[in-house]
Amino acid sequence: GKPIEEIKVGIGPKRVHLNGSFHAHEWITTPVLVDFLNEYLLAMTNQQTIREIPVLPFYNEVELSIVAMVNPDGVDLVIDGLPDEEPYRSDVLEINNGSTDFSGWRANIQGVDLNNQYPANWEEEAATKPAQPAPRDFPGYAPLTEPESIAIAELTIESDFSRVLDFYTQGEVIFWGFQGFEPPES
Protein backbone atom coordinates (compact mmCIF):
# COMPACT_ATOMS: atom_id res chain seq x y z
CA GLY A 1 0.00 0.00 0.00
CA LYS A 2 0.83 3.67 -0.08
CA PRO A 3 2.92 5.27 2.67
CA ILE A 4 1.26 7.01 5.59
CA GLU A 5 2.96 10.35 6.09
CA GLU A 6 3.26 12.35 9.30
CA ILE A 7 3.92 16.10 9.34
CA LYS A 8 5.30 17.68 12.51
CA VAL A 9 5.05 21.40 13.23
CA GLY A 10 5.99 23.16 16.45
CA ILE A 11 8.67 22.87 19.10
CA GLY A 12 6.68 22.70 22.33
CA PRO A 13 6.70 19.93 24.93
CA LYS A 14 2.97 19.25 24.57
CA ARG A 15 2.23 16.89 21.69
CA VAL A 16 -1.12 16.96 19.89
CA HIS A 17 -2.03 14.59 17.06
CA LEU A 18 -4.60 15.20 14.33
CA ASN A 19 -5.60 12.71 11.66
CA GLY A 20 -8.10 12.31 8.86
CA SER A 21 -9.42 9.83 6.34
CA PHE A 22 -9.57 6.85 8.67
CA HIS A 23 -12.71 5.99 6.72
CA ALA A 24 -12.18 5.98 2.97
CA HIS A 25 -15.50 7.64 2.12
CA GLU A 26 -14.73 10.48 4.55
CA TRP A 27 -11.76 11.62 2.47
CA ILE A 28 -12.88 15.27 2.73
CA THR A 29 -11.21 15.35 6.16
CA THR A 30 -7.81 15.28 4.44
CA PRO A 31 -8.24 18.61 2.62
CA VAL A 32 -9.69 20.05 5.84
CA LEU A 33 -6.48 19.17 7.69
CA VAL A 34 -4.26 20.34 4.82
CA ASP A 35 -6.14 23.67 4.69
CA PHE A 36 -5.70 24.05 8.46
CA LEU A 37 -1.99 23.30 8.14
CA ASN A 38 -1.66 25.83 5.32
CA GLU A 39 -3.47 28.51 7.34
CA TYR A 40 -1.32 27.75 10.39
CA LEU A 41 1.97 27.90 8.46
CA LEU A 42 0.97 31.10 6.66
CA ALA A 43 0.09 32.69 9.99
CA MET A 44 3.47 31.60 11.38
CA THR A 45 5.35 32.89 8.34
CA ASN A 46 3.57 36.24 8.37
CA GLN A 47 3.43 36.56 12.17
CA GLN A 48 -0.36 36.72 12.13
CA THR A 49 -3.16 35.24 14.20
CA ILE A 50 -5.73 32.56 13.57
CA ARG A 51 -9.13 33.64 14.84
CA GLU A 52 -7.39 36.35 16.86
CA ILE A 53 -5.10 33.85 18.60
CA PRO A 54 -1.36 34.50 18.20
CA VAL A 55 0.26 31.53 16.50
CA LEU A 56 3.86 31.89 17.74
CA PRO A 57 3.10 31.03 21.41
CA PHE A 58 1.16 27.95 20.24
CA TYR A 59 4.09 26.93 18.03
CA ASN A 60 6.44 27.25 21.01
CA GLU A 61 4.13 25.33 23.38
CA VAL A 62 2.78 22.55 21.14
CA GLU A 63 4.23 20.09 18.67
CA LEU A 64 1.51 19.19 16.19
CA SER A 65 1.62 15.77 14.58
CA ILE A 66 -0.64 15.53 11.53
CA VAL A 67 -1.46 12.43 9.52
CA ALA A 68 -3.83 13.92 6.99
CA MET A 69 -4.65 10.58 5.33
CA VAL A 70 -4.59 7.39 7.41
CA ASN A 71 -6.24 5.25 4.71
CA PRO A 72 -4.71 6.26 1.34
CA ASP A 73 -5.52 3.03 -0.51
CA GLY A 74 -9.15 3.12 0.62
CA VAL A 75 -9.44 6.79 -0.35
CA ASP A 76 -8.03 6.02 -3.80
CA LEU A 77 -10.66 3.29 -4.18
CA VAL A 78 -13.50 5.69 -3.32
CA ILE A 79 -12.22 8.53 -5.52
CA ASP A 80 -10.64 6.68 -8.46
CA GLY A 81 -12.54 3.38 -8.49
CA LEU A 82 -11.12 -0.06 -9.13
CA PRO A 83 -7.36 -0.38 -8.79
CA ASP A 84 -5.46 -1.81 -11.76
CA GLU A 85 -3.32 -4.10 -9.61
CA GLU A 86 -4.21 -7.61 -8.59
CA PRO A 87 -5.13 -9.05 -6.17
CA TYR A 88 -6.70 -5.78 -4.98
CA ARG A 89 -8.88 -5.40 -8.08
CA SER A 90 -10.53 -8.83 -7.77
CA ASP A 91 -10.66 -8.71 -3.98
CA VAL A 92 -12.48 -5.38 -3.70
CA LEU A 93 -14.97 -6.41 -6.37
CA GLU A 94 -15.73 -9.58 -4.43
CA ILE A 95 -15.98 -7.73 -1.11
CA ASN A 96 -18.29 -5.15 -2.74
CA ASN A 97 -20.56 -7.88 -4.21
CA GLY A 98 -19.44 -7.16 -7.77
CA SER A 99 -20.38 -3.49 -7.64
CA THR A 100 -18.00 -0.83 -8.92
CA ASP A 101 -19.73 1.82 -6.79
CA PHE A 102 -17.35 2.39 -3.90
CA SER A 103 -18.89 5.66 -2.69
CA GLY A 104 -19.92 4.07 0.62
CA TRP A 105 -16.66 2.16 1.14
CA ARG A 106 -15.35 2.86 4.62
CA ALA A 107 -12.68 0.17 5.02
CA ASN A 108 -9.10 -0.05 3.83
CA ILE A 109 -8.26 -1.82 0.56
CA GLN A 110 -8.36 -5.18 2.42
CA GLY A 111 -11.96 -4.65 3.60
CA VAL A 112 -10.99 -3.93 7.22
CA ASP A 113 -12.55 -1.00 9.08
CA LEU A 114 -9.49 0.65 10.59
CA ASN A 115 -11.46 2.22 13.43
CA ASN A 116 -12.34 -1.23 14.72
CA GLN A 117 -8.77 -2.55 14.59
CA TYR A 118 -7.50 -1.44 17.97
CA PRO A 119 -7.07 -3.70 21.02
CA ALA A 120 -9.44 -1.57 23.14
CA ASN A 121 -12.17 -4.19 23.63
CA TRP A 122 -11.59 -5.55 20.14
CA GLU A 123 -13.35 -8.79 21.10
CA GLU A 124 -16.61 -6.89 21.65
CA GLU A 125 -16.31 -5.31 18.19
CA ALA A 126 -15.55 -8.68 16.61
CA ALA A 127 -18.59 -10.29 18.25
CA THR A 128 -21.04 -7.75 16.82
CA LYS A 129 -19.52 -6.85 13.44
CA PRO A 130 -19.12 -8.69 10.11
CA ALA A 131 -16.93 -11.79 10.34
CA GLN A 132 -15.19 -11.28 7.00
CA PRO A 133 -13.85 -8.40 4.91
CA ALA A 134 -16.57 -5.89 4.05
CA PRO A 135 -16.92 -2.32 2.78
CA ARG A 136 -17.45 -1.26 6.40
CA ASP A 137 -17.39 -2.46 10.02
CA PHE A 138 -15.24 -5.64 9.70
CA PRO A 139 -12.72 -5.33 12.58
CA GLY A 140 -10.24 -7.78 11.07
CA TYR A 141 -9.42 -11.28 12.25
CA ALA A 142 -7.39 -9.88 15.16
CA PRO A 143 -6.49 -6.43 16.48
CA LEU A 144 -3.70 -4.51 14.79
CA THR A 145 -3.37 -6.65 11.68
CA GLU A 146 -3.52 -3.79 9.18
CA PRO A 147 -0.49 -1.65 8.32
CA GLU A 148 -2.50 1.57 8.74
CA SER A 149 -3.68 0.63 12.23
CA ILE A 150 -0.24 -0.58 13.24
CA ALA A 151 1.33 2.68 12.04
CA ILE A 152 -1.11 4.86 14.01
CA ALA A 153 -0.88 2.67 17.13
CA GLU A 154 2.93 2.75 17.07
CA LEU A 155 2.98 6.50 16.46
CA THR A 156 0.59 7.08 19.36
CA ILE A 157 2.56 4.88 21.77
CA GLU A 158 5.94 6.33 20.76
CA SER A 159 4.78 9.95 20.88
CA ASP A 160 2.77 9.96 24.12
CA PHE A 161 0.33 12.57 22.78
CA SER A 162 -1.57 14.71 25.26
CA ARG A 163 -4.47 14.87 22.79
CA VAL A 164 -5.52 12.93 19.71
CA LEU A 165 -8.12 14.44 17.41
CA ASP A 166 -9.61 12.22 14.71
CA PHE A 167 -11.61 13.99 12.00
CA TYR A 168 -14.78 12.37 10.62
CA THR A 169 -17.78 13.53 8.60
CA GLN A 170 -20.50 11.09 9.60
CA GLY A 171 -23.18 12.14 12.05
CA GLU A 172 -23.65 15.29 14.05
CA VAL A 173 -21.99 14.10 17.23
CA ILE A 174 -18.73 14.45 19.09
CA PHE A 175 -17.64 11.07 20.40
CA TRP A 176 -16.20 11.39 23.85
CA GLY A 177 -14.86 9.07 26.46
CA PHE A 178 -13.85 5.46 26.66
CA GLN A 179 -14.47 3.64 29.91
CA GLY A 180 -13.12 6.46 32.06
CA PHE A 181 -9.73 6.71 30.36
CA GLU A 182 -10.06 10.39 29.43
CA PRO A 183 -7.08 12.63 30.20
CA PRO A 184 -7.59 14.47 33.52
CA GLU A 185 -7.39 17.97 32.04
CA SER A 186 -9.74 17.36 29.12
DADAKA-V803676 format. One record per backbone hydrogen bond with DSSP energy under -1.0 kcal/mol. CO is the residue of the C=O (numbers start at 1). NH is the residue of the N-H. E is the energy in kcal/mol with one decimal. If there is no record, write none. Layout:
co->CO nh->NH e->E
co->CO nh->NH e->E
//
This chain:
co->7 nh->66 e->-2.9
co->9 nh->64 e->-3.7
co->14 nh->63 e->-3.3
co->15 nh->162 e->-3.0
co->15 nh->163 e->-1.1
co->16 nh->65 e->-2.8
co->17 nh->165 e->-3.3
co->18 nh->67 e->-2.5
co->19 nh->167 e->-2.6
co->20 nh->70 e->-2.5
co->21 nh->71 e->-1.3
co->23 nh->26 e->-1.9
co->26 nh->29 e->-1.8
co->27 nh->30 e->-2.0
co->28 nh->32 e->-1.5
co->29 nh->33 e->-2.1
co->30 nh->34 e->-2.5
co->31 nh->35 e->-2.7
co->32 nh->36 e->-2.2
co->33 nh->37 e->-2.7
co->34 nh->38 e->-2.6
co->35 nh->39 e->-2.6
co->36 nh->40 e->-2.9
co->37 nh->41 e->-2.8
co->38 nh->42 e->-2.5
co->39 nh->43 e->-2.3
co->40 nh->44 e->-2.2
co->41 nh->45 e->-2.9
co->42 nh->46 e->-2.5
co->43 nh->48 e->-2.9
co->44 nh->47 e->-1.0
co->48 nh->55 e->-1.2
co->50 nh->53 e->-1.5
co->53 nh->50 e->-2.2
co->55 nh->59 e->-2.6
co->56 nh->60 e->-2.1
co->57 nh->61 e->-1.4
co->58 nh->62 e->-2.6
co->59 nh->11 e->-2.7
co->61 nh->14 e->-1.7
co->63 nh->16 e->-2.3
co->64 nh->9 e->-2.2
co->65 nh->18 e->-2.8
co->66 nh->7 e->-2.6
co->67 nh->20 e->-1.8
co->71 nh->75 e->-2.4
co->72 nh->76 e->-2.4
co->73 nh->77 e->-1.8
co->74 nh->78 e->-2.1
co->75 nh->79 e->-2.7
co->76 nh->80 e->-3.2
co->77 nh->81 e->-1.4
co->85 nh->89 e->-2.5
co->87 nh->91 e->-2.8
co->88 nh->92 e->-3.0
co->89 nh->93 e->-1.6
co->90 nh->94 e->-2.2
co->91 nh->95 e->-2.8
co->92 nh->96 e->-2.1
co->93 nh->98 e->-3.7
co->94 nh->97 e->-1.6
co->96 nh->99 e->-1.8
co->102 nh->105 e->-1.8
co->106 nh->24 e->-1.4
co->108 nh->111 e->-2.0
co->111 nh->134 e->-2.2
co->112 nh->108 e->-2.2
co->113 nh->116 e->-1.5
co->114 nh->117 e->-1.4
co->117 nh->144 e->-3.0
co->119 nh->121 e->-1.4
co->121 nh->125 e->-1.4
co->122 nh->126 e->-2.9
co->123 nh->127 e->-1.8
co->125 nh->129 e->-1.1
co->135 nh->106 e->-2.9
co->135 nh->107 e->-2.2
co->138 nh->113 e->-3.0
co->146 nh->150 e->-2.7
co->147 nh->151 e->-2.4
co->148 nh->152 e->-2.1
co->149 nh->153 e->-2.7
co->150 nh->154 e->-2.9
co->151 nh->155 e->-2.3
co->152 nh->156 e->-2.4
co->153 nh->157 e->-2.4
co->154 nh->158 e->-2.8
co->155 nh->159 e->-2.0
co->156 nh->160 e->-1.4
co->163 nh->17 e->-2.4
co->165 nh->19 e->-2.1
co->178 nh->181 e->-1.9
co->183 nh->186 e->-1.7
//
